[in-house]
Amino acid sequence: MKHIILNNNKKAYFASDFHLGAPNKTESRNREDQIIGWLDHIKKDAQVIFLVGDIFDFWYEYRKVIPKGFIRIQGKIAELVDQGIEVYFFLGNHDMWMKNYFIEEIGVQMVENEIKIKINDHSFFIAHGDGLGPGDVGYKFIKKVFRNRVCQFLFALVHPSLGISIANYFSKSSRSYNGKSDEKYLTKENEWLYLFCKDYLNIEHMDYFIFGHRHLPMEIGLKKGAKYLNLGEWINFRTYVTYDGETAYLSEWKEGTSLPFKGIVDL
């Protein structure tokens, strides 16, 4: 397990589910500007940043073509990496078809599934969260199909203009466009990522489980002091997690200011 020691006054940051591109160009651009403002705010004390999936509402890399747009956030992430900040970029269920572009051109560390990492004295299990826990059999099957290299090769044969248009159409049917249904807390006994954490602790202890995907900011207690934190999303909440070397906690980016955000707390 990789071990990161934070330097004095340095922090680790976690965010996910920006869904850039959704639901339209204007709203996406406004959100991109907010995200860049947040990244500018945290870069003064960030040592490592984890972008935990679904940064884009759709992304597919052809061999010599990438989707149009989002150039500002790409430039900002490259700037952070050039300043010596480690950036981990996770594949989500909306942008799982990323390959080497962000690694080679921007310098991020790409994470395909999950990562277990120790920061200071705390252990972290970090993943986007899609396909984990009980249920959702249909999606788990689709994920296997989309991650299949033969299927990816066949899709690559489709002209980018048509392929990206088709993918964007299907992306619009996702729950990122139905945020109200995602805002309902199911009680922890029915939250599948909580159940995943609970089962995983029978195998190995982790101090923090950090996921995106669920779209609802949450802090849920587990046995032996462990916690499950969901990062929420940036269409409705603009929430993220900060780890200051001792504690991981939820915050909200609002009107250019970082504020405490409790979300759903079930300890």
ZAPA-879879 format. One line per field, with one value per residue: x, z, y of N, C-alpha, C in turn; chain. Coordinates in steps of 0.02 Angstrom, whole numbers, plus 50000, padded with zeros to 5 digits. Layout:
<rs>
n_xx = (X:...)
n_zz = (Z:...)
n_yy = (Y:...)
ca_xx = (X:...)
ca_zz = (Z:...)
ca_yy = (Y:...)
c_xx = (X:...)
c_zz = (Z:...)
c_yy = (Y:...)
c = (A:...)
</rs>
This chain:
<rs>
n_xx = (50042:50032:50109:50078:50150:50096:50159:50203:50060:49997:49870:49753:49639:49475:49363:49220:49114:49085:49025:49044:48985:48854:48695:48689:48781:48798:48767:48859:48980:48975:48984:49109:49189:49166:49224:49358:49384:49375:49483:49588:49578:49612:49740:49845:49870:49861:49926:49900:49776:49625:49528:49381:49312:49185:49210:49188:49035:49029:49159:49268:49411:49477:49607:49677:49596:49503:49360:49278:49302:49304:49429:49480:49477:49563:49682:49698:49716:49835:49918:49918:49981:50105:50150:50188:50091:50015:49901:49768:49671:49518:49429:49260:49086:49036:49144:49228:49297:49428:49599:49762:49783:49767:49866:49986:49986:49946:49988:49931:49894:49820:49677:49599:49505:49494:49585:49695:49764:49880:49876:49967:49930:49817:49714:49648:49515:49478:49367:49268:49142:49044:48959:48994:48953:48792:48662:48598:48622:48603:48673:48803:48828:48825:48934:49040:49031:49058:49187:49253:49382:49367:49240:49266:49358:49278:49187:49274:49289:49184:49144:49209:49121:48993:48999:49024:48911:48808:48842:48831:48695:48641:48699:48626:48515:48547:48555:48609:48539:48426:48422:48346:48296:48412:48438:48378:48395:48425:48422:48547:48550:48502:48585:48691:48830:48871:48842:48936:49055:49038:49043:49171:49254:49259:49358:49472:49539:49496:49517:49448:49323:49302:49194:49117:48988:48860:48801:48750:48795:48871:48905:48943:48949:49052:49104:49230:49275:49288:49242:49122:49125:49033:49059:48965:48903:48927:48828:48715:48762:48903:49008:49144:49282:49396:49554:49647:49760:49733:49593:49457:49338:49179:49152:49085:49082:49045:48990:49121:49185:49245:49147:49090:49006:48879:48791:48714:48719:48757:48800)
n_zz = (50000:49952:50034:50087:50154:50222:50199:50309:50350:50234:50130:50083:49949:49890:49759:49652:49513:49426:49303:49180:49034:49046:49093:48974:48862:48913:49054:49091:49062:49154:49271:49254:49267:49402:49461:49423:49494:49623:49620:49605:49729:49820:49784:49851:49968:49937:49928:49870:49755:49729:49600:49581:49477:49344:49300:49178:49084:48977:48899:48775:48709:48554:48447:48395:48425:48536:48642:48602:48685:48861:48889:48978:49108:49086:49061:49186:49274:49221:49254:49394:49412:49356:49453:49550:49622:49662:49561:49557:49445:49422:49337:49296:49284:49180:49111:49077:48967:48953:48907:48876:48863:48966:49051:48976:48920:49020:49143:49251:49373:49328:49382:49369:49435:49593:49732:49864:49993:50106:50202:50295:50454:50423:50338:50173:50068:49907:49777:49627:49641:49568:49529:49645:49798:49846:49728:49580:49462:49324:49285:49322:49230:49110:49133:49125:48990:48930:48976:48909:48799:48666:48634:48650:48548:48435:48446:48422:48288:48237:48165:48244:48254:48243:48339:48463:48469:48480:48602:48690:48682:48747:48870:48922:48973:49096:49277:49316:49263:49332:49463:49580:49622:49667:49782:49891:50043:50083:50203:50299:50296:50173:50085:49961:49947:50077:50129:50058:50114:50247:50234:50181:50285:50360:50300:50288:50377:50354:50375:50313:50189:50032:49912:49754:49637:49698:49718:49826:49961:50100:50266:50350:50489:50532:50598:50727:50719:50586:50434:50307:50172:50059:49911:49850:49721:49583:49514:49588:49721:49741:49822:49921:49989:50119:50183:50320:50373:50494:50505:50399:50308:50253:50138:50064:49911:49888:49815:49789:49906:50033:50132:50284:50269:50309:50256:50238:50390:50478:50606)
n_yy = (49940:50107:50245:50405:50546:50691:50852:50991:51085:51046:50968:50837:50820:50776:50745:50723:50675:50788:50796:50863:50938:50907:50980:51047:51154:51286:51279:51183:51247:51353:51279:51221:51335:51363:51250:51267:51383:51331:51239:51330:51389:51287:51251:51310:51242:51109:50947:50828:50776:50695:50648:50581:50508:50515:50643:50697:50701:50621:50531:50480:50412:50412:50347:50456:50561:50663:50706:50860:51017:51070:51120:51211:51155:51050:51118:51179:51068:51018:51125:51116:50992:51022:51108:51023:50955:50805:50718:50611:50522:50454:50325:50340:50287:50360:50410:50305:50266:50314:50333:50350:50486:50586:50546:50553:50684:50771:50725:50656:50527:50383:50292:50143:50061:50042:50115:50080:50166:50242:50385:50492:50438:50366:50248:50231:50184:50207:50240:50256:50198:50136:49987:49922:49834:49759:49705:49794:49722:49728:49845:49808:49708:49782:49864:49773:49742:49868:49889:49792:49750:49713:49762:49897:49915:49891:49998:50101:50097:50166:50322:50469:50584:50529:50426:50493:50572:50477:50417:50527:50549:50434:50454:50558:50499:50455:50451:50570:50671:50669:50722:50740:50616:50561:50629:50577:50499:50332:50267:50189:50049:50019:50077:50042:50059:50083:49956:49883:49934:49892:49752:49740:49776:49663:49594:49674:49811:49980:50153:50256:50256:50315:50373:50415:50434:50401:50523:50592:50687:50614:50556:50419:50316:50176:50015:50009:50140:50174:50262:50300:50406:50498:50587:50667:50776:50896:50959:50991:51006:51038:50985:50917:50823:50854:50810:50841:50791:50738:50722:50679:50769:50835:50970:51120:51209:51369:51514:51556:51523:51413:51309:51228:51071:50967:50871:50712:50639:50499:50426)
ca_xx = (50000:50071:50103:50091:50158:50083:50204:50171:50005:49971:49808:49730:49571:49439:49301:49198:49048:49076:48980:49052:48949:48783:48647:48696:48846:48800:48771:48922:49034:48972:49009:49181:49219:49163:49274:49423:49390:49390:49551:49633:49574:49645:49808:49894:49888:49850:49983:49874:49705:49595:49468:49358:49267:49131:49229:49151:48974:49049:49226:49295:49472:49500:49680:49703:49541:49469:49300:49286:49282:49333:49500:49500:49493:49623:49739:49707:49745:49905:49953:49928:50033:50169:50171:50210:50035:49995:49831:49744:49612:49483:49378:49192:49044:49023:49205:49271:49336:49488:49657:49827:49790:49777:49930:50042:49984:49933:50032:49895:49899:49754:49654:49545:49453:49500:49652:49704:49821:49887:49896:49987:49917:49751:49708:49592:49492:49449:49342:49208:49087:48997:48967:49011:48897:48740:48612:48617:48652:48602:48728:48866:48838:48841:49003:49086:49030:49092:49259:49281:49424:49339:49186:49297:49387:49223:49161:49325:49281:49132:49172:49201:49062:48934:49008:49016:48841:48769:48858:48801:48622:48627:48720:48573:48463:48573:48523:48636:48488:48368:48456:48301:48293:48475:48444:48342:48435:48388:48442:48610:48539:48484:48636:48733:48901:48880:48844:49001:49105:49026:49069:49243:49288:49270:49417:49529:49518:49511:49491:49401:49301:49280:49164:49072:48937:48794:48777:48722:48848:48854:48955:48910:48995:49061:49133:49300:49291:49292:49188:49108:49109:49017:49080:48911:48917:48934:48770:48671:48791:48971:49038:49207:49310:49464:49589:49697:49814:49705:49523:49427:49272:49144:49148:49046:49109:48985:49004:49192:49209:49238:49107:49076:48944:48867:48757:48682:48765:48728:48857)
ca_zz = (50000:49949:50094:50076:50214:50205:50225:50355:50325:50171:50136:50026:49929:49852:49728:49597:49482:49397:49246:49131:48972:49063:49043:48913:48858:48957:49125:49100:49063:49219:49322:49244:49297:49475:49479:49417:49552:49681:49614:49620:49801:49859:49762:49897:50021:49914:49910:49826:49738:49701:49560:49590:49425:49314:49290:49117:49076:48929:48871:48739:48673:48495:48446:48381:48434:48602:48637:48599:48744:48927:48884:49037:49165:49068:49073:49258:49303:49199:49294:49461:49408:49344:49516:49596:49657:49635:49543:49538:49403:49422:49286:49321:49237:49122:49074:49085:48906:48950:48895:48897:48850:49027:49079:48935:48905:49079:49196:49308:49385:49312:49423:49332:49479:49659:49759:49937:50005:50173:50205:50366:50493:50407:50276:50131:50011:49864:49713:49604:49677:49523:49526:49711:49841:49820:49681:49519:49420:49255:49273:49327:49166:49061:49146:49097:48917:48912:48991:48866:48749:48599:48624:48641:48481:48386:48450:48393:48215:48220:48157:48306:48255:48256:48401:48520:48470:48506:48673:48726:48686:48800:48934:48946:49007:49160:49335:49328:49240:49376:49527:49637:49647:49700:49844:49944:50083:50085:50267:50285:50283:50103:50044:49939:49960:50149:50138:50033:50166:50305:50218:50169:50349:50384:50267:50299:50406:50323:50415:50272:50123:49997:49848:49720:49604:49730:49707:49887:50012:50159:50313:50386:50533:50527:50659:50745:50702:50514:50406:50236:50150:49988:49889:49819:49652:49574:49480:49640:49788:49741:49884:49915:50054:50137:50236:50344:50406:50553:50496:50333:50320:50194:50130:50007:49877:49878:49802:49794:49975:50059:50193:50310:50242:50345:50214:50277:50442:50512:50643)
ca_yy = (50000:50168:50286:50476:50587:50760:50902:51038:51127:51022:50929:50797:50838:50725:50770:50680:50687:50854:50785:50916:50922:50899:50954:51085:51188:51344:51259:51148:51297:51387:51232:51216:51395:51353:51199:51298:51427:51289:51214:51385:51401:51235:51235:51339:51194:51040:50905:50775:50784:50635:50662:50512:50482:50554:50713:50714:50663:50569:50538:50423:50429:50377:50345:50522:50609:50665:50748:50932:51055:51057:51136:51250:51111:51012:51162:51189:51008:51017:51175:51089:50940:51056:51139:50970:50924:50740:50714:50545:50530:50390:50312:50331:50251:50403:50424:50246:50252:50355:50291:50377:50557:50625:50525:50576:50755:50812:50700:50628:50455:50356:50236:50111:50035:50073:50120:50080:50209:50269:50455:50500:50378:50339:50208:50252:50145:50259:50216:50293:50166:50101:49915:49894:49820:49713:49730:49829:49670:49751:49891:49772:49674:49833:49886:49723:49750:49930:49883:49740:49781:49700:49810:49963:49916:49897:50066:50145:50096:50215:50389:50507:50628:50487:50389:50537:50593:50421:50410:50584:50537:50385:50483:50602:50459:50434:50484:50637:50717:50660:50731:50737:50548:50546:50667:50542:50452:50268:50237:50155:49978:50012:50110:49986:50072:50070:49884:49861:49951:49849:49686:49743:49780:49595:49569:49718:49874:50044:50208:50295:50235:50375:50357:50461:50394:50402:50592:50620:50694:50574:50533:50364:50281:50104:49989:50024:50209:50186:50304:50303:50473:50505:50653:50705:50795:50968:50988:51018:51016:51065:50961:50881:50803:50876:50775:50889:50754:50707:50707:50690:50800:50863:51042:51144:51267:51411:51584:51568:51512:51345:51309:51161:51042:50904:50821:50659:50614:50441:50396)
c_xx = (50044:50058:50123:50096:50147:50134:50167:50120:49979:49912:49798:49657:49541:49376:49283:49135:49037:49026:48983:49024:48874:48757:48650:48762:48851:48809:48836:48980:49034:48999:49084:49217:49219:49216:49344:49436:49407:49461:49602:49635:49615:49718:49862:49915:49876:49917:49962:49799:49681:49530:49436:49301:49210:49147:49194:49087:48982:49119:49245:49356:49480:49576:49710:49650:49516:49408:49317:49266:49323:49408:49524:49518:49554:49686:49752:49738:49818:49946:49967:49983:50102:50196:50192:50155:50018:49920:49815:49677:49579:49435:49310:49151:49025:49085:49255:49314:49393:49548:49720:49834:49805:49843:49987:50044:49978:49973:49997:49913:49829:49739:49594:49488:49455:49573:49648:49768:49821:49911:49907:49971:49850:49752:49644:49578:49453:49428:49283:49146:49039:49012:48986:48948:48845:48695:48641:48651:48656:48660:48795:48881:48859:48913:49053:49089:49070:49167:49293:49320:49400:49283:49214:49328:49334:49194:49210:49321:49228:49164:49159:49139:48999:48940:48995:48944:48796:48780:48828:48726:48605:48647:48665:48517:48485:48542:48554:48588:48425:48391:48411:48297:48356:48481:48410:48389:48395:48391:48501:48602:48522:48532:48689:48807:48917:48885:48910:49055:49099:49054:49145:49282:49297:49333:49479:49504:49541:49482:49438:49387:49273:49257:49128:49010:48866:48761:48749:48778:48828:48916:48922:48963:48994:49095:49207:49321:49299:49233:49183:49088:49092:49028:49024:48927:48914:48878:48725:48707:48858:49008:49102:49230:49381:49492:49648:49756:49791:49633:49502:49356:49245:49145:49106:49079:49050:49007:49078:49222:49198:49202:49098:49010:48934:48836:48717:48733:48729:48784:48833)
c_zz = (50000:50010:50077:50143:50193:50237:50271:50320:50256:50182:50074:50013:49884:49823:49671:49566:49463:49339:49196:49063:48984:49099:48977:48917:48907:49030:49139:49104:49129:49275:49316:49274:49373:49498:49475:49474:49615:49679:49627:49696:49840:49841:49809:49951:50001:49900:49862:49816:49705:49665:49546:49541:49405:49313:49228:49113:49022:48905:48836:48700:48613:48493:48436:48391:48506:48595:48639:48665:48806:48931:48946:49096:49149:49081:49147:49292:49284:49240:49364:49462:49398:49407:49568:49637:49623:49620:49521:49503:49395:49363:49321:49271:49176:49081:49080:49023:48899:48942:48920:48890:48913:49062:49042:48927:48968:49140:49257:49316:49377:49356:49389:49377:49547:49679:49835:49952:50078:50169:50279:50403:50477:50340:50240:50078:49967:49798:49691:49637:49633:49523:49592:49751:49809:49768:49618:49470:49348:49240:49275:49262:49112:49070:49117:49021:48896:48925:48946:48808:48678:48585:48614:48572:48428:48386:48417:48317:48191:48215:48220:48309:48271:48324:48462:48526:48499:48581:48715:48733:48743:48868:48964:48982:49077:49217:49351:49305:49282:49448:49587:49665:49683:49768:49903:49978:50095:50153:50253:50268:50210:50056:50025:49950:50034:50161:50112:50086:50226:50294:50211:50234:50382:50355:50286:50328:50364:50368:50378:50206:50089:49926:49819:49699:49633:49726:49770:49939:50077:50202:50357:50425:50522:50591:50665:50720:50629:50490:50331:50219:50076:49968:49863:49747:49645:49532:49530:49703:49789:49806:49870:49986:50060:50191:50257:50380:50468:50543:50424:50344:50255:50196:50069:49978:49857:49871:49813:49862:49994:50126:50218:50282:50274:50301:50258:50326:50479:50546:50696)
c_yy = (50062:50211:50358:50511:50660:50806:50950:51082:51106:50975:50885:50816:50784:50757:50723:50708:50761:50852:50842:50894:50917:50962:50991:51124:51246:51325:51223:51197:51335:51343:51224:51275:51389:51304:51228:51346:51389:51262:51268:51399:51350:51224:51261:51290:51121:51006:50851:50787:50720:50656:50594:50493:50527:50629:50740:50672:50610:50584:50474:50446:50383:50382:50414:50577:50605:50710:50822:50964:51039:51075:51173:51205:51068:51055:51173:51128:51003:51067:51149:51036:50971:51090:51087:50938:50858:50741:50643:50553:50461:50384:50305:50292:50293:50415:50367:50233:50302:50308:50327:50453:50597:50606:50558:50652:50798:50789:50673:50554:50426:50295:50205:50087:50070:50078:50117:50116:50232:50341:50472:50436:50344:50302:50227:50199:50194:50228:50259:50264:50128:50027:49883:49881:49776:49747:49760:49781:49693:49797:49855:49734:49724:49857:49837:49728:49811:49927:49830:49772:49769:49749:49880:49969:49926:49968:50115:50147:50144:50284:50431:50551:50589:50453:50432:50561:50539:50415:50466:50576:50490:50412:50526:50564:50437:50473:50551:50690:50711:50666:50724:50667:50528:50580:50633:50492:50389:50235:50190:50081:49965:50049:50058:49998:50065:49995:49854:49874:49904:49780:49686:49745:49712:49563:49608:49784:49933:50099:50248:50258:50297:50357:50418:50422:50402:50471:50625:50626:50658:50562:50481:50326:50206:50080:50009:50093:50224:50229:50295:50375:50472:50578:50696:50720:50871:50998:51022:51040:51052:51048:50921:50863:50830:50831:50818:50857:50718:50683:50720:50716:50831:50940:51058:51206:51311:51484:51601:51557:51440:51347:51237:51135:50974:50851:50774:50632:50558:50404:50348)
c = (A:A:A:A:A:A:A:A:A:A:A:A:A:A:A:A:A:A:A:A:A:A:A:A:A:A:A:A:A:A:A:A:A:A:A:A:A:A:A:A:A:A:A:A:A:A:A:A:A:A:A:A:A:A:A:A:A:A:A:A:A:A:A:A:A:A:A:A:A:A:A:A:A:A:A:A:A:A:A:A:A:A:A:A:A:A:A:A:A:A:A:A:A:A:A:A:A:A:A:A:A:A:A:A:A:A:A:A:A:A:A:A:A:A:A:A:A:A:A:A:A:A:A:A:A:A:A:A:A:A:A:A:A:A:A:A:A:A:A:A:A:A:A:A:A:A:A:A:A:A:A:A:A:A:A:A:A:A:A:A:A:A:A:A:A:A:A:A:A:A:A:A:A:A:A:A:A:A:A:A:A:A:A:A:A:A:A:A:A:A:A:A:A:A:A:A:A:A:A:A:A:A:A:A:A:A:A:A:A:A:A:A:A:A:A:A:A:A:A:A:A:A:A:A:A:A:A:A:A:A:A:A:A:A:A:A:A:A:A:A:A:A:A:A:A:A:A:A:A:A:A:A:A:A:A:A:A:A:A:A:A:A:A:A:A:A:A)
</rs>
